Amino acid sequence: VKRLQIQHSTTQEVMQAEPGDMVYVSLTPTTGNTQTTYLPAEGMKIGKQGISLVGLQPHDNLTLHFPPEHSYSLPNIPTYYQETAQLLDRLTGTYKVTIDKIYRPVIAQLDQAFFLKLFPHQEVTTLNELKDKVTDILIRHAQVEADNLLMNKLQQAVLTHLSFDLPENFIKERLKNQFPNWN
């Protein structure tokens, strides 16, 4: 349920970065074009140096140096940091980082609007009904996955352990049907 609340969360623009915020920044190299991306307010490392944007406000600046063979890490990266990861792979040199905007996630509330967003055509009005519905979905999904796994294992067993010969005429007839010009 918590994952669903986070997945359907919204953001609000704030004026000072706190842990968990997304910070939209401009990265300006000493020479070249400015690039923009999202960075986490905390938890990012370049090499062994921890980078924290907590406490910064829009228009604040800092300088980051990316050595040619740098490594970096981001906290458990949600999808909006995928572009950041790709960008950080390409960066080298010194960059002026300007804070453009700061966004704070607002977790979806467990209310009727949330339940309707998840299940628009079904009657879900309480947390217990939501848990039951999610449990049913997960059980069905697990059953389908188990059935697919069993089918794959059975196919592999048949291919591995059973062998049989096909008559030569059968094979020639099939090839002629599939490829009419074949002799």
Backbone hydrogen bonds, N-H to C=O, Kabsch-Sander energy under -0.5 kcal/mol:
donor,donor_aa,acceptor,acceptor_aa,energy
5,Q,1,V,-2.4
6,I,2,K,-2.3
7,Q,3,R,-2.9
8,H,4,L,-1.9
9,S,6,I,-1.6
10,T,106,V,-2.2
12,Q,104,R,-2.1
14,V,102,I,-2.6
17,A,56,L,-2.6
21,D,18,E,-2.1
22,M,103,Y,-3.0
23,V,39,L,-3.0
24,Y,22,M,-0.6
24,Y,101,K,-2.8
25,V,23,V,-0.6
25,V,37,T,-3.0
26,S,98,T,-2.3
27,L,35,Q,-4.0
28,T,26,S,-0.6
28,T,96,K,-2.8
30,T,94,T,-1.0
35,Q,27,L,-2.4
37,T,25,V,-1.9
39,L,23,V,-2.6
41,A,21,D,-2.0
44,M,51,I,-0.9
45,K,73,S,-2.5
46,I,49,Q,-2.4
47,G,45,K,-0.5
47,G,71,S,-3.4
49,Q,46,I,-2.0
50,G,48,K,-0.6
51,I,44,M,-3.5
52,S,50,G,-0.5
53,L,41,A,-3.5
54,V,41,A,-0.9
55,G,17,A,-2.7
56,L,53,L,-2.0
59,H,99,I,-3.5
60,D,57,Q,-2.2
62,L,97,V,-1.8
64,L,95,Y,-2.6
66,F,93,G,-3.3
70,H,67,P,-1.3
73,S,45,K,-2.3
81,Y,78,P,-2.0
82,Q,79,T,-1.5
85,A,81,Y,-2.5
86,Q,82,Q,-2.0
87,L,83,E,-2.3
88,L,84,T,-3.0
89,D,85,A,-1.5
90,R,86,Q,-0.8
90,R,87,L,-1.1
91,L,87,L,-1.0
93,G,66,F,-3.1
95,Y,64,L,-3.1
96,K,28,T,-3.1
97,V,62,L,-3.6
97,V,95,Y,-0.6
98,T,26,S,-2.4
98,T,96,K,-0.6
99,I,60,D,-2.7
100,D,24,Y,-2.7
100,D,98,T,-0.6
101,K,24,Y,-1.6
102,I,14,V,-0.6
103,Y,22,M,-3.3
104,R,12,Q,-2.8
106,V,10,T,-3.7
107,I,105,P,-0.6
108,A,5,Q,-1.6
111,D,109,Q,-2.0
115,F,111,D,-2.3
116,L,112,Q,-2.6
117,K,113,A,-1.9
118,L,114,F,-1.9
119,F,115,F,-2.7
122,Q,119,F,-1.3
124,V,122,Q,-1.1
130,L,126,T,-2.0
131,K,127,L,-2.7
132,D,128,N,-2.4
133,K,129,E,-2.4
134,V,130,L,-2.7
135,T,131,K,-2.5
136,D,132,D,-2.4
137,I,133,K,-2.1
138,L,134,V,-2.6
139,I,135,T,-2.4
140,R,136,D,-2.5
141,H,137,I,-2.5
142,A,138,L,-2.5
143,Q,139,I,-2.3
144,V,140,R,-2.3
145,E,141,H,-2.5
146,A,142,A,-2.5
147,D,143,Q,-2.6
148,N,144,V,-2.5
149,L,145,E,-2.4
150,L,146,A,-2.6
151,M,147,D,-2.5
152,N,148,N,-2.4
153,K,149,L,-2.5
154,L,150,L,-2.7
155,Q,151,M,-2.5
156,Q,152,N,-2.4
157,A,153,K,-2.4
158,V,154,L,-2.5
159,L,155,Q,-2.5
160,T,156,Q,-2.3
161,H,157,A,-2.8
162,L,158,V,-1.8
171,I,167,P,-1.8
172,K,168,E,-2.4
173,E,169,N,-2.4
174,R,170,F,-2.2
175,L,171,I,-2.4
176,K,172,K,-2.3
177,N,173,E,-2.1
178,Q,174,R,-2.3
179,F,175,L,-3.1
182,W,179,F,-2.1
